[in-house]
Amino acid sequence: MGKKSIALAISILLVSLSFLYIFFTLDRNISLYTTRFEPKLYEKKFNQSQWVIPNSKRVISDEDLYAYAGYQYLKGKNPILINPEVPPLGKYIIGVSILVFNNQRLASIVVGVLSLGMIFLLIYLSTRSLFISSLGLLLSSTTSLFVDQLIHAPQLDIFQLLFLLSTFYFFLLYLKKKSLIYMLLSGISAGAFVSTKIFVVSFFLINSTLFLFYLMRRISIKKVAVEMILLNFVILLVYLITYTSYFINGGTLRGFLGVQKWIFLFYNESQIEKIRLLGSYIGLILVNRWKYWSDGYPIISYESWTIIWPLVFLLGGISTIMLVKKKDGLKDNLVLILTAFLVVYNGFLFITPIYPRYLLLLFIPLNMLIALYLGQKIEVRLRKYF
């Protein structure tokens, strides 16, 4: 058997293991994906929740809130009337899942599979190695934070993951092929990213990541300015389009800007003392102890934490450093853009009151960088034996 055949066989094995793991995980929770969505039940939950009755003891979860909002959006409801503090795109996707499958959770599976495919494509674009790409796929698919997004669905983080990976994929294709269409596709993906969760935060994450990437690549200021202006024009246009229903229902541009101001003030007026929570995410990752922002700011544990978390966090950090330090490390666009995002996102997590699910966007890039670093070393060893 030739070297290429062996590499292909190993890659097929890793991909198979990835999807078998996902399949058996889903099979153990099959009732979640076969339960029919009941509009009246979710309407009752919403009308009795804290969002309608202040201080209500019948709290509605984010999953149920997004499902109800998505269903109502697809029926033509103005998106600023239900859960307006979160952009509507992710909830529209959930609504489509209800419309097509009569189940709000299946969209997360579809998006999860697409995210895994994008991880594979991104690594392959950089390495042209089926083995390293398959290794990245395996590490990502078995990450507990990724699997949790499929079980505790629907959440918005997995949608953002797909849009983030797509942004990077098309952006790197643009750098490689110099075709404007890829820049536009990157802008559309980035626009979807900022249209899924808090706009101001998401907009900052995307722009800071790309600016830091350009800085590390030492691209000329003029080129950076032109490309960033174009990219942000597309981002803002996509964000505006996701509110089409608002304008159809009689909304004006001035009113839309007023809504954005209200959303900003909604988060800005939070009573959370953020200074007491600085860096809490590090304790969660390393020792499963983190400070929550309820009364008294108790230190709690997360039931789905595993010892793999600190290992990935530390090994991912080491892999990042070693890849950047390599002779050609500063020329590898995938390494640089993932590194830039991790720098920015770690900064965001350091100052932000978090839920554990926020770590999904941290751990997937870390797993990709681990695959890039260890995969190259393993490949060298395999070539010696085969």
N, C-alpha and C positions, 0 to 999 in steps of 0.2 A: 504494500500500500504506500503511495507517494505521500510526501509531506502535505500537499494541498488537500488530499483526501482525508488525512488524519485531522488536519485543522478543521475541515468542514464537519467531520464526524463529531469532534469535540464541541463545536459550536452548536450543532443540532441538538446534542445532548443537553447543553446548558440552557438553550431556549426551551427545550421540552420540559426540563425541570422547573423553569420559571413558570410556565403556563400550567403545569400539573399542580404546582403549589397554589396558584391562584384558583384553579378549578376546584381543588379539594376544600379550600377555604370557603369558597362560595357554596359548594355543595353542603357543607356543614350548616350553612345559614340560609338554605334554599327558601325557607318560608318568607324571608324578608323580600325576596324578589318575585314571589308569586302572589303576594297579598294585594288585592285590588285597592286602589285609592278610593276613599269614600269622601266625597266633597262635603257632605253635611256634617260628618264627624269632625273634619278639620275646620270647618267654619265655626262649629260650636267651640272647639278648642281655642280658636283665635278670639272669638267674642267674649270668652270668659277669662282671657289671659291678661297679663300685666300690660299688654299693649293697648287694651281697650279699657280695662278697669284698673286704675292706679292701685298699687299695693295688693293686687290680687294674689291669692295663694295658689291659684291654678296656673302655674308658670308653663308657658309653651316653649318647647325646645327649639333650638335653631333649625334642626332638621324639619320639624313640623311647620315652623314658620315659613321657611323657604318653599316647602312643598305647597302650602296654601297660597302663598304669594304668587308662585309660578303658575298655579292653576288659574288664579284670578287674572293674571296678566294675559294669559292665552285667551281668556274670555273677553278681553278688551278693557280690563280695569286699568285705570290710570296708575302707573307705577309709583307715583309720589303719594298715593293714598294708603298703600300697604307696604310697611318696611322700607320707607323712603331713604333711611340712613345708609342703606347698602345699595350700590348700583344694580340695575335690573338684569344684566345679561345672564349671569349664572342661574337666576330664577326662571328666566325664559327657557333655558335649556332643560331645567327640571320640569317646567310646564309641558315642553315638547315630549319628554319622557312619559308624562301622565297621559298625554293625548295619544301617543303611539302605542305604549305598552300597558297603559292603565296602572302604572306603578312608577312611583317617583324615584326609586333607587337605581333602576337599570341604567339611567344616564351616567351614573358614576362608574359603572362597569365599562361602558363603551368608552368614556373619556379616559379611564384608567388604562385600558388596552392601547388606546391611541398614544397615551403618554409613554408607555413602555416602548412602543414603536418609534416614537420620537427620540427617546434615549438611545436606542440602537442606531438610528440614522445619524444622530449628532456625533457619536463616538466613531462610527464608520467613516463619516465625512473627514474626521481628523486623522484617523489611523489607517484606514483601508484594511482593517483587521477584523475578520469575522469573529475571531476568538475574543479579542478585547471588547468588542461590541456586545457579544453574548454574555461576557462576564459582567459588564455594566448592567445589562438587562436582569441577570440573575440577582445581583446584589440589591437592585432597586425593587424588584418584584417581591422579594422576601423581607423587605423593610417593614417593621410592624406599623409604622406611621402610614405607609402606603396602604397596607391591608386594612387598617382601621377606617380609612376613607371609603372603602368599599362596603364595610360592614355597617358603620355608623353613618349611613348615607340618608339623604343627600347633604353633603357639605360643599362649600365653595372652594376650598383649598385645592382640591384635585383638579378643578377646572382651571384655576390659576396656574397650576403646575403645567398643564398642557399648553396654555397660552405663553407661558414663560419660555418653555423649551422650544416652541414654534418660533418665538421671537428670535431666539439665539440661532436656531437652525437657518432661518431665511437670512438673517443678518450675516452669518458666516458665509452663506452661499453668495451673498452680494459682494462681500470682500474678495471672494475667490473668482467669481465670474464677471464682476463689474457690470451686472445687468440691473437696470433700475427696477424691474419687476420684482426682484427679490427684496429690494429695499421697501417697496410698497407692501409686499406680503409681510415683511417684518413689522412694518408700521401697523398693519391691520391686526396682527397677532398681539402686538403691544397694546393696541387700542382695546382689544378684547380683555387683556390682562387688567388694565385699569378700570374696565367696565364691570368687573366681577366682584371686587371687594373695595374697601374704602379708597376713593379716587385719589385724594391728596397723597396718601401713603404709597399707593401703587405707582402713581406718576413719579414720585420722588425716587422710588426704588429703581425703576427702569432708567430714568435719566441719569441718576448717579452712577449706576452700573456702567452704562455706555460711556459716560464722560471719563470714568476711571479707566475703562478699557482703552479709550483713545489716548489717555495720558500715559499709560504704560507702553503703548505702541509708538508714542511720540509722533503722532500724526499732526500735520500742520493745522493751525488754528482755523484758517480759512476753510479747509476741507471739513473739519469737525463742525463748524458753524453751519455750513450748507446742509450737511447730512442730518444734523440734529434738528434744524428748522423743518426740513422736509418730513422727517420721522414724526416730529411732534404735531405737525399739521394733520397728518394721517391719524395719529392717536386721538387727537381732539375731535376730529371728524367722526371717527368710529364711536367715540363716547357719546357724541351728540345723537348719532343715529339710533343708539340703543334706547333713547328716550322718545322715539317716534310716536309711540302711543300717547305720550304726554302732549305732544303738539297736535295730534289728531283730536284729542279731547279739548282743544281750545287753548292750550298753553302757549305762552309767548316767550321769546328769547329773554326778555327782561325777567319774566317770572321764573324761567329756568335758572338764571343766574341767582335769583333770590333763593331758590331751592338749594343750590350749591352752597350758598352762604349759610343757610339754616343747618345743613348737614355738617359743615365745618364747625359751627357753634355748638351743635349737638355733642360732638366729641370733645371739643375744646373746653366745654363747661363741666366736664366730668369731675366728680368730687374725689377721684382716686389720687392719693399722694404718690405720684410716680417715683419720687426720689427714694421712697421706702422699698421700691421693687427693682431698683437698678441691678442688672446682672442676674436676676433670679433664674433665668433660663439655664444658666451654667450649672447651678445646683441641681436643677431638674435633670439635666443630661447626665451629669457625672455621678450623683449619689441619690437621685430620685427624691430630692427634698426641695420644694420651691414655695415661695411666698405668694399666697393668693390674695386678691384685693377685696375680699369680703371684710366685714367688721372685725377689727383687731388684727388684720393681715396675718392670719395663721399660716404656719409652715405645714404643708401637706405633701402627700405622696400621690403618684399617678399609678393606677392599678395595671396599666398596660406597659409600664416601663420594663425594659429588659437590660441585662448586662451588656448587650450588644451596643446600646446607645453610647456609652462612654468610649467603647472600643472604636466605633465608627468615627466619633467626634475627634478622637486623638489621632487615629490612623489617617483619617481624612486630612487633618491639619498637616501631618508629617508628609503625606503624599503631595499635597499642594506645594509645600516648601521645596521638596526635592524636584518636582516637575519644573517649577519656575527657575530653580538654580541650575538646571541642565543647560548645557551649552546652547541648545536651540530652544530652550524653554520660553524665552520671550518672543519667539516667532510662532508658537503654537496658539492660534487664535482661540481654540476651544478652552485650553488651559487658562488663558488670560481672562476670557469672559466669565468663566465659572469662578475664577479667583476674585475678579472684580465684584461679582454678585455676592459672594460669600463675605467679603469685607463689608460691603454695604449692608447686607442682611443681618450680619452679626451685630453691627452697630444699631440697627433698628430693634432687634430683639433685646439688646442690652438696656434700652430706655423705655421699652414698651411692656405694659401688663399683658401677659400672654396666656393663651390656652396651649396645651401640648400639641394640638393639631397644627399650630403655626410652624412647628419644627419640620413639617414635611418639606417645605421649600429650602430648608437647610440641609437635610439629610440626603436628598436625592442628588444634588450637586456633589456632596462629599463622597457618596458612593461612586459617582461617575469618575471622580478624580482618583479614588482608590483603584478603580478598574484600569484607568489609564496608566497608573504607576506600577501596580503589581502585575497587570496584564503584560506589559512590555517585558518585565523581568522573567515572567513565566514563559513567555514566547521564546525568549533567548535560550532558556533551559531546554524547552521542548525540541528546539532545532538541533540541539546537541545529541539528543537521544533518538531522534527520528530523522 
